[in-house]
C-alpha cells in the first residue's frame, strides 16, 4: 500500500484509474461495490501527500472520472456538432481537464487543513463531509455540472432507503464514510475506545438504508391515471429541418389519434419543433381532440415572448385539452441551449450555432402545470439532474414529469445515466415520474425509483401505463438538504479546529 499513498506517478495513475471506475458503478452497469473501492482508493491516496501533491492527485482522479464518465459529450460535439475528430477530441480533453479541478481543489483543502491521520474516526467523518461538499459545489458553481454523483450507484443498492430521508446527498455521504472507515479499521483496533463507535458508524447507514428500503413515505391523492407517452424516434439531423416539420407533426398527430384512451398524453421535448405561436392552429386541433377524449395533452414546444421590447426564446412545455399551463425551462445546458462568451465562440464550429443554442432562462417563480385536476412538476431534460431544484418543485406536486431529447448522445451511456437520475428524483420525492423522450428511454417510474414500463431506445412507439397522484412529503422534500449541510459544516468546522489545535500544541 505504500506506493499508493506516496507521491509520484504510480499513485497518480492509480487515482486516475480509481476515478475511471465511476461509470461502472452507475447506469447501465450498476456494479455498486465499485463505488466503495473508488472512494477508498481516493481517500488512501491522499494520506501522506503535501497540499501541492494532493492537488495533482485529486486532478488525476477527476480526469479519470470525467474522462470515462462523460464520453457522450464527444458524440454531441463530433457527430452532431460538426467538429472534426481532432477538434472534438481537443475540446473534450480541455473540458475534462477543466472540470477535473472540482476534485483537485478539495484534495488540496484536505491535505492543507483537514486531514488528521492520527485521529482515524474523525478523519473518516471529515472526509465524508468534504466529499459531499465537493459534490454540492460542482452542482452549483457556474450553473453546475451535477453529473456522476456517487449516490446514484445505490438506486438498486442497500442504501436506497436513505434517499427519501436526505436525498441523494445522504447516500453519497454514507458511501464516503463507509469507504474511509473501512480503510481505517486496522488503525481503530489500536484505539479500543473508538473502535465500537467506528463499527456503529460503519453499520448504521446500511442497516437504516435496508430497513427503510421500500417504505412508503407518501400516499395516493387520487385514483390512478392512464398515460400514453409517444416516442417519435426522430433523427437529430431531421429535428430542426424545415422540410421535415410536416412529417414530425403528422407522426405525433397520427400516433395520438390511434392511441388507446388515456388521461394524460405526453409528447417529448420539442416534439413540436416550431414556435408555439406558429403552431397554435395545430395545438388547438390537438387540444380539441384531447378534450373530446377527456384527456390532457402535454408537449414540449419552443416559446417566444416579447419582454421590454425584446424577443426572447424559451424551451418550453404547454398543456392543452383537460389541463392548463405553460412552463419555461430554467436550467439551461451550456453550449447546447446557450453559448457562454457567445460573441467569441459563435461561428467557430457548427456546435456553437445549433438551432437550440440561444434560449433564455425561464423565471424561478413559475406555477406548476395542471392536468386532470392535479399539479404536475415539469422538468425539461437537464433540469431533472439537479436534486435541490427538483425537490423544490416536487414538494408542490402530485406527479413528476420530465421530457427530453437524448438523441444528441447517440448510443453512448449518457441517456442511461440521465434516466438513472430521473429515477432517483422519483425515489427522493416519493412520487410517480412520467418520462417522455424522443428516442429513449421513455418510461414510467414508481415512487420507489423503479421502472414499471418503458419503450427501449431507438424505437418508435406509444407507451401505455398508469401513474397515481401522491400527497405528503418525504423528509427530504420537507427539510431538503439542510440537515446534511449542517452536519457537514459541523464536521468540517470540528476538523479544521482540531487540526489547528494539533499544530499549535
HELIX and SHEET records of a PDB file:
HELIX    1   1 UNK A    2  UNK A    5  1                                   4    
HELIX    2   2 UNK A    9  UNK A   20  1                                  12    
HELIX    3   3 UNK A   22  UNK A   25  5                                   4    
HELIX    4   4 UNK A   33  UNK A   45  1                                  13    
HELIX    5   5 UNK A   51  UNK A   69  1                                  19    
HELIX    6   6 UNK A   72  UNK A   75  1                                   4    
HELIX    7   7 UNK A   76  UNK A   80  3                                   5    
HELIX    8   8 UNK A   85  UNK A   99  1                                  15    
HELIX    9   9 UNK A  101  UNK A  109  1                                   9    
HELIX   10  10 UNK A  110  UNK A  114  3                                   5    
HELIX   11  11 UNK A  120  UNK A  138  1                                  19    
HELIX   12  12 UNK A  141  UNK A  143  5                                   3    
HELIX   13  13 UNK A  150  UNK A  154  5                                   5    
HELIX   14  14 UNK A  158  UNK A  162  5                                   5    
HELIX   15  15 UNK A  163  UNK A  188  1                                  26    
HELIX   16  16 UNK A  192  UNK A  212  1                                  21    
HELIX   17  17 UNK A  236  UNK A  239  1                                   4    
HELIX   18  18 UNK A  242  UNK A  244  5                                   3    
HELIX   19  19 UNK A  245  UNK A  257  1                                  13    
HELIX   20  20 UNK A  280  UNK A  292  1                                  13    
HELIX   21  21 UNK A  342  UNK A  345  1                                   4    
HELIX   22  22 UNK A  350  UNK A  353  5                                   4    
HELIX   23  23 UNK A  381  UNK A  385  5                                   5    
HELIX   24  24 UNK A  387  UNK A  394  1                                   8    
HELIX   25  25 UNK A  406  UNK A  409  5                                   4    
HELIX   26  26 UNK A  414  UNK A  429  1                                  16    
HELIX   27  27 UNK A  475  UNK A  479  1                                   5    
HELIX   28  28 UNK A  482  UNK A  504  1                                  23    
SHEET    1   A 6 UNK A 326  UNK A 328  0                                        
SHEET    2   A 6 UNK A 310  UNK A 321 -1                                        
SHEET    3   A 6 UNK A 296  UNK A 307 -1                                        
SHEET    4   A 6 UNK A 264  UNK A 266  1                                        
SHEET    5   A 6 UNK A 219  UNK A 231  1                                        
SHEET    6   A 6 UNK A 461  UNK A 471 -1                                        
SHEET    1   B 7 UNK A 323  UNK A 324  0                                        
SHEET    2   B 7 UNK A 369  UNK A 371 -1                                        
SHEET    3   B 7 UNK A 374  UNK A 380 -1                                        
SHEET    4   B 7 UNK A 399  UNK A 404  1                                        
SHEET    5   B 7 UNK A 433  UNK A 437  1                                        
SHEET    6   B 7 UNK A 442  UNK A 445 -1                                        
SHEET    7   B 7 UNK A 451  UNK A 455 -1                                        
END                                                                             
